[in-house]
Amino acid sequence: MVSEAAAFNDIVVGDFLDSYGNLSLKMAMVLQWADLHCARAKYLLKVDEDTFVNVPLLLDVLSLVSQNNSHFVLGHLKASRRPSVARKGRWEVSTDAYPLPYWPQYVYGQSYVMSGDAIRSLRHVSQYMPLITNEDAYITGVLAKSAGVYRLHSLQFSHPPKSQPRCRLVNDTDISQTGFKHVSSIYLVWNHFLIGNCS
């Protein structure tokens, strides 16, 4: 990583442990960096490493969404309007960290896009809100609601279950899919894109 950063100057490094519990901290740092260094950016796309994004389709969808919205997070909304806060398990959040029993509605974190205006608003609010370890709920739920950022739903973004055929990506049905366990699988989808055929 150090040699790539030195050669291409394309890696942002934060001074904290890169762990699952620090995902919210990592995204808060991304918001700060983007606001300071990419102030003219129209959008910020957040993508997990096991997720493939159909960028041309995403740009088409964003051009439509942006006609009526300038302050948004776009992704696959969690189905429940009042998602329960997990008090045990992988996504556990203590009542000390977040005393309410429900999250504001939020989008799944595998892939989502925020507008430039939303970046600034979320970053501003994040400076005053204590960090909560559930990144999806914190960034696109708690911060978004506090900042008045609209959460827009699209079924075209990846969401559980992870068993969607790659043809939905190649045929411009899905914007993103997640759960690719090996880089070779992502390269395979990319090759299908290049030839315009998924069979």
C-alpha positions as CSV (number, residue, x, y, z in Angstrom):
1,M,0.0,0.0,0.0
2,V,2.8,2.4,0.9
3,S,4.5,1.9,-2.5
4,E,1.3,2.4,-4.4
5,A,0.5,5.5,-2.5
6,A,3.9,6.9,-3.2
7,A,3.7,6.0,-6.9
8,F,0.2,7.1,-7.7
9,N,-0.8,9.4,-4.8
10,D,-4.3,7.7,-4.8
11,I,-4.7,6.3,-1.3
12,V,-6.1,8.2,1.7
13,V,-4.9,6.8,5.0
14,G,-6.5,7.5,8.4
15,D,-4.8,7.2,11.8
16,F,-7.0,4.4,13.3
17,L,-7.3,0.7,13.3
18,D,-9.0,-0.6,10.1
19,S,-11.6,-2.8,11.8
20,Y,-15.3,-3.6,11.4
21,G,-16.0,-1.6,14.6
22,N,-14.4,1.5,13.0
23,L,-16.4,1.5,9.7
24,S,-18.4,4.5,10.9
25,L,-15.2,6.4,11.7
26,K,-13.8,5.5,8.3
27,M,-16.9,6.9,6.5
28,A,-16.8,10.0,8.7
29,M,-13.2,10.5,7.6
30,V,-14.3,9.9,3.9
31,L,-16.9,12.6,4.3
32,Q,-14.4,15.1,5.8
33,W,-11.8,14.3,3.1
34,A,-14.3,14.6,0.3
35,D,-15.7,17.9,1.6
36,L,-12.2,19.4,2.0
37,H,-10.6,18.1,-1.2
38,C,-13.5,17.5,-3.6
39,A,-15.8,20.4,-2.9
40,R,-17.0,20.5,-6.5
41,A,-17.9,16.8,-6.7
42,K,-21.4,16.1,-7.8
43,Y,-21.6,12.7,-6.2
44,L,-19.8,10.3,-3.9
45,L,-20.2,6.6,-4.5
46,K,-19.5,4.3,-1.5
47,V,-18.9,0.7,-2.5
48,D,-17.7,-2.4,-0.6
49,E,-14.8,-4.3,-2.1
50,D,-17.0,-7.4,-2.9
51,T,-19.5,-5.3,-4.9
52,F,-19.6,-4.6,-8.7
53,V,-21.1,-1.4,-10.0
54,N,-22.6,-0.8,-13.4
55,V,-21.3,2.8,-13.7
56,P,-23.0,3.7,-17.0
57,L,-26.4,2.7,-15.7
58,L,-25.7,4.5,-12.4
59,L,-24.9,7.7,-14.3
60,D,-28.1,7.4,-16.3
61,V,-30.1,6.9,-13.0
62,L,-28.3,9.9,-11.3
63,S,-29.1,12.2,-14.2
64,L,-32.8,11.4,-13.7
65,V,-32.8,11.6,-9.9
66,S,-30.9,14.9,-9.9
67,Q,-33.6,16.6,-11.9
68,N,-35.8,16.7,-8.8
69,N,-33.3,16.2,-6.0
70,S,-30.1,17.9,-4.9
71,H,-29.7,16.7,-1.3
72,F,-29.9,12.9,-1.2
73,V,-28.5,9.5,-0.5
74,L,-29.5,6.9,-3.2
75,G,-29.5,3.2,-2.5
76,H,-31.5,0.2,-1.4
77,L,-33.6,1.2,1.6
78,K,-34.0,-1.3,4.4
79,A,-37.6,-2.6,4.1
80,S,-38.7,-1.6,7.6
81,R,-39.6,2.0,8.2
82,R,-38.5,1.5,11.8
83,P,-35.5,-0.8,11.7
84,S,-34.8,-2.4,15.1
85,V,-31.4,-1.7,16.8
86,A,-29.5,-4.9,17.4
87,R,-28.4,-5.3,21.0
88,K,-26.6,-8.6,20.4
89,G,-24.5,-10.1,17.7
90,R,-22.4,-8.6,14.9
91,W,-24.3,-5.4,14.6
92,E,-24.7,-4.9,18.3
93,V,-25.1,-1.3,19.5
94,S,-25.3,-0.6,23.2
95,T,-28.1,1.6,24.8
96,D,-25.3,3.9,26.0
97,A,-24.2,4.5,22.4
98,Y,-27.8,4.8,21.0
99,P,-30.7,4.6,23.5
100,L,-33.6,4.5,21.0
101,P,-35.0,1.1,20.0
102,Y,-35.3,1.9,16.3
103,W,-33.0,3.5,13.6
104,P,-34.2,6.1,11.2
105,Q,-34.8,4.4,7.8
106,Y,-31.4,3.8,6.1
107,V,-29.9,2.3,3.0
108,Y,-27.8,-0.8,2.9
109,G,-24.1,0.0,2.9
110,Q,-22.8,-2.3,0.2
111,S,-23.3,0.5,-2.3
112,Y,-24.9,3.9,-2.2
113,V,-24.4,7.4,-3.7
114,M,-24.7,10.7,-2.0
115,S,-25.0,14.1,-3.7
116,G,-22.4,16.8,-3.3
117,D,-24.8,18.8,-1.1
118,A,-25.4,15.8,1.0
119,I,-21.7,15.2,1.5
120,R,-21.3,18.7,3.1
121,S,-24.5,18.3,5.2
122,L,-23.5,14.9,6.5
123,R,-20.0,16.0,7.3
124,H,-21.2,19.0,9.2
125,V,-23.6,17.0,11.3
126,S,-21.0,14.3,11.9
127,Q,-18.9,16.8,13.8
128,Y,-21.6,17.1,16.5
129,M,-23.0,13.5,16.6
130,P,-21.3,10.8,18.6
131,L,-20.1,7.9,16.4
132,I,-22.2,4.7,16.4
133,T,-20.6,1.5,15.2
134,N,-23.4,0.5,12.7
135,E,-22.1,2.3,9.7
136,D,-25.1,2.0,7.4
137,A,-27.6,3.1,10.1
138,Y,-25.3,5.9,11.3
139,I,-24.3,7.5,8.0
140,T,-27.4,7.0,5.9
141,G,-29.9,6.9,8.8
142,V,-29.0,8.9,11.9
143,L,-26.8,11.6,10.1
144,A,-29.0,11.8,7.1
145,K,-32.2,12.3,9.1
146,S,-30.4,14.9,11.4
147,A,-29.1,16.8,8.3
148,G,-32.4,16.7,6.4
149,V,-30.9,14.5,3.6
150,Y,-33.4,12.5,1.6
151,R,-32.9,8.8,1.5
152,L,-34.1,7.6,-1.9
153,H,-34.9,4.0,-2.6
154,S,-33.8,2.0,-5.7
155,L,-34.3,-1.7,-6.1
156,Q,-31.4,-1.6,-8.7
157,F,-28.8,-1.4,-5.9
158,S,-27.4,-4.5,-4.3
159,H,-29.3,-5.9,-1.3
160,P,-29.7,-9.2,0.5
161,P,-30.0,-12.0,-0.7
162,K,-26.7,-12.0,-2.6
163,S,-27.8,-14.6,-5.2
164,Q,-28.5,-12.4,-8.2
165,P,-27.3,-13.5,-11.7
166,R,-24.6,-11.4,-13.3
167,C,-26.8,-10.9,-16.4
168,R,-28.8,-8.4,-14.4
169,L,-25.7,-6.2,-14.3
170,V,-24.7,-6.7,-17.9
171,N,-28.3,-6.1,-19.2
172,D,-28.7,-2.8,-17.3
173,T,-31.2,-4.2,-14.8
174,D,-29.0,-3.9,-11.6
175,I,-26.8,-0.9,-10.8
176,S,-24.8,-3.0,-8.3
177,Q,-24.5,-6.5,-6.9
178,T,-22.6,-7.7,-3.9
179,G,-21.1,-10.9,-2.5
180,F,-18.4,-11.5,-5.1
181,K,-16.0,-13.7,-3.0
182,H,-13.0,-13.5,-5.4
183,V,-11.6,-10.8,-7.6
184,S,-11.7,-13.2,-10.5
185,S,-15.6,-13.2,-10.3
186,I,-15.5,-9.4,-10.7
187,Y,-13.1,-9.6,-13.6
188,L,-15.5,-12.1,-15.2
189,V,-18.4,-9.7,-15.0
190,W,-16.2,-6.9,-16.4
191,N,-15.3,-9.1,-19.4
192,H,-19.0,-9.8,-20.0
193,F,-19.5,-6.0,-20.0
194,L,-16.7,-5.5,-22.6
195,I,-18.3,-8.1,-25.0
196,G,-21.9,-7.0,-24.2
197,N,-23.0,-10.6,-23.4
198,C,-23.5,-12.5,-20.2
199,S,-24.0,-16.0,-21.4
